[in-house]
C-alpha cells in the first residue's frame, strides 16, 4: 500500500476510535464519490440533536489536532450541517460533516462504522454500501495496523475498527479500464488519478484472484505510464523507453522497485505499492 493510501487507512481507523469517545455521537460513516482522488476523504458524524454539534466539534477538533496533526483547519456551516476541513502534510485532505441523523449528506458510496440507532442503514441505499473503503481495498488483510493508537484511550469498546457487519453479497465486478490518458497540460490531474487508480484496482483484484499474468501485464502498463511521466519530468519528450536508462540514478533505483522479483502475490503487491508511491510523488511535484 502506498504512503497516501496507508495514511488514509490509518486516519479512518483513528477517527473511528476517536468519535466513540465523544458524548453525543451516535453514528460515524465514511462516504465518497465514484470518481474521486485518494487524497480526498469525507467523514460524516451523526447525532440525535443538533444542539450537540458545537460540543462534538470542539471535542473532535481537539483530538484531531492532538493525534492527527493537521497543517491547516477551518470550519463552516451549510444546510444545517457543521463542517470542518483539515489539510495534512503529504497532501491528504479530510472533511468532517457533523449533522443530525435525518440530515446526512448524499454520497455515491458509504461505509458505516458506527450506527447506534440504525439511522445510517435507513438513510443510505443498500446498493451503494461498501464493506470497506474502496480506495484502500487490497487483497491483503485490510486490518493490518501496527500502531498502538488505541492504547491512548481507556475504553475497550473504542478499539473495534471494523465497520458495521454487512450481509453477504456478490463481489463487485471489476471496473472497465479507461483509455490511457495523455500526460501534459491538456490532461487534468483528476483524470490521471482516476486512470491510475482504476488500473491499480484491476491489478489488485487480479492478484487476489490468482491471475498473476494478467496482474503482471497491468502492472507493466502502469510502469510504462510512469516511465513516460518520469521522462517528461526530466525534460524528455519522446522515445521514453530508450531514454529511461539515462535519467538520474536515484530515479532509476526507485523505478526498479516496480519490477516484481517473482510472479507471486507478495512481490507483485510490493511492486504495485512502489508504482503507487512513485505516481503520488510525481503528481505532488507537478502540482507545485
HELIX and SHEET records of a PDB file:
HELIX    1   1 UNK A    3  UNK A   19  1                                  17    
HELIX    2   2 UNK A   50  UNK A   52  5                                   3    
HELIX    3   3 UNK A   53  UNK A   67  1                                  15    
HELIX    4   4 UNK A  119  UNK A  123  1                                   5    
HELIX    5   5 UNK A  126  UNK A  128  5                                   3    
HELIX    6   6 UNK A  149  UNK A  152  5                                   4    
HELIX    7   7 UNK A  156  UNK A  159  5                                   4    
HELIX    8   8 UNK A  189  UNK A  208  1                                  20    
HELIX    9   9 UNK A  212  UNK A  233  1                                  22    
HELIX   10  10 UNK A  240  UNK A  243  1                                   4    
HELIX   11  11 UNK A  244  UNK A  246  5                                   3    
HELIX   12  12 UNK A  249  UNK A  256  1                                   8    
HELIX   13  13 UNK A  265  UNK A  286  1                                  22    
SHEET    1   A 6 UNK A  72  UNK A  78  0                                        
SHEET    2   A 6 UNK A  81  UNK A  87 -1                                        
SHEET    3   A 6 UNK A  93  UNK A 100 -1                                        
SHEET    4   A 6 UNK A  40  UNK A  47  1                                        
SHEET    5   A 6 UNK A  25  UNK A  32 -1                                        
SHEET    6   A 6 UNK A 109  UNK A 115 -1                                        
END                                                                             
